[in-house]
Amino acid sequence: MRGQCMSDTSAASRKSFNNLLSGRARGSPRALLRQTFLLAALSAALLGGCRPRTGGGPAVEFTRVPKAEASRTDKLDVIQGSVSGAKPGQQIVLYARMGAWWLQPLPNAPYTKIQPDSNWVNSTHLGTEYAALLVEPGYRPRATLDELPSPGGEVVAVATAKGAAAAPSPMLEFSGYEWRIRTAPSSRGDTPNLYDPANAWTDADGALHLRIAGQPGKWTCAEVALTRSFGYGTYSFVVRDTSNLEPAAVLAMFTWDYSGAEENNREMDVEISRWADPASKNTQYVVQPFYVPANVARFDSPAGVLTHSFRWEPGRLSFRTVRANANAPRPEVVSEHVFTSGVPVPGVETVRMAFYVYGKTGQPLQNGAEVVVEKFEYLP
């Protein structure tokens, strides 16, 4: 993916929250419904009991708290916050409470980096309560705890928050799975992109629609993210005709892991775009980073329904695109490519699908657009 993801909580969402509280909310019934959802979610996240356990000095706080989940689950959500007074080298250690406190997102991925702007973000499994510890570089967290440590020694600060009453982001069901709809902006596409939850929905037949809406220079985009992590296996996407997309539009089907920064966020992509060059081929397979030439295989996707898939195995990533149904007796192969270098190992990556604008171009997007994904499937 060109560019990097930003926080899943936006300033625009906070503005909507403040407008609702003050009675200044305006718009259509559908817009007001979305803003009402933001009120419920943000009030839980912002007012739901984030409790720093420090007096003066360094402190940790939450800016996004996942939904409370009382039963053990493999569902994931984004958790994020900020720190004040942190020193170079210090990191965040996250726990989710499910009876005991469980290290997040995984025992072999125990640290969350503090970004230059003092914010932090990662994935977490759901629990009834969440904790963030600001720790010294040499701190070695335990996989489970009966009680959280108090500040002192290698633990600089501790904050806890009860799980939110409602999910911080709207959700939809597609292909038998739950997907989180993006609401926060991103710098994906080498330009700021805004996201509107109204741009992602499923129809009566169960197909997923992703839309770019608005007008030149004021587009809103769409993204959905799976709430589960699968690891090795085959991932496939049945997509209706995308051959007539404008060169600046991008449809990406990819994996992403907040905790996998050292492995390029475990990002593997099928990207449908000409990257604003009308003469360019319109599809590429990528194992990140994309700027390594051997990590990209480009080709032209024809018109019609196509199935794009990749098989992820230890040290091997095999992409394939076929016409129509990949399960047909003899599907017509459009393109195939195998990567054996730079293939990541599993973490807590999740599948995402994004439809957005590539903005670093002299030929900006002129019209809105819509794509339809008929089916997503995972096979071990």
MOZIUR-V228913 format. One record per helix or strand of 2 or more residues. SS is the DSSP state (alpha for helix, beta for strand). FROM is the first residue (numbers start at 1). TO is the last residue. Records with the same first field share a line. If there is no record, write none. Layout:
BEGIN
SS: FROM-TO + FROM-TO
END
This chain:
BEGIN
alpha: 11-22 + 29-47 + 197-199 + 261-266 + 293-295
beta: 51-52 + 59-64 + 67-68 + 76-84 + 91-97 + 101-104 + 119-125 + 129-135 + 144-145 + 155-162 + 171-174 + 177-181 + 193-195 + 200-202 + 208-213 + 220-226 + 233-239 + 249-256 + 268-272 + 283-287 + 296-299 + 306-313 + 316-323 + 333-339 + 350-357 + 369-379
END
